Amino acid sequence: MPDETTISDEDRIQEELVAYLDGELDDAASERVVARLRGDPTYRQKLNEMQATWDMLDELPRAEPTDSFTQSTVEMIALTSEAEALNTTAQIEASRHWMRLALAATVLLAALAGYYLIAQRLDRPNQQLVQDLPVIENVDQYSVVENLEFLRELDASQLFHEEPSDVP
């Protein structure tokens, strides 16, 4: 719809007269048009020209729609409706596809997070076992020793210390 500032006075006059002829104006607007018609011969001339055009249009024969016109119109509407229905169905299927993907991604993320949390909890006791592994591996040898002080003296003597090149 054109902006009010871009509509010329000629266009406004024509719109106003068409609305007057069609009976679309309220009482106040109709009174303004009647008052202007009394005082403005150019305005009145435009109204007379429009009225003459309306009268000529009324004299034209009216075309009656044929059965083929009605049938082709109904067929076009049916085809348009079918196309719209197919388009809507495709959109629904696409949105369902994305919803399934989102659900699968959410389930996968939840499973990974659950696995990580459970693995962290289960590994805590095992961490202590890993730290104690050298002692556990040699528990049989440590059980033969009757005195812990003896092991400390043996360690202080550096008799069994490995050299850096011997360490794997």
Secondary structure, 3 states (H helix, E strand, C coil): CCCHHHCCHHHHHHHHHHHHHHCCCCHHHHHHHHHHHHHCHHHHHHHHHHHHHHHHHHHCCCCCCCHHHHHHHHHHHHHHHHHHHHHHHHHHHHHHHHHHHHHHHHHHHHHHHHHHHHHHHHHHHHHHHHHCHHHHHCHHHHHHCCCHHHHHHHHHCCCCCCCCCCCC
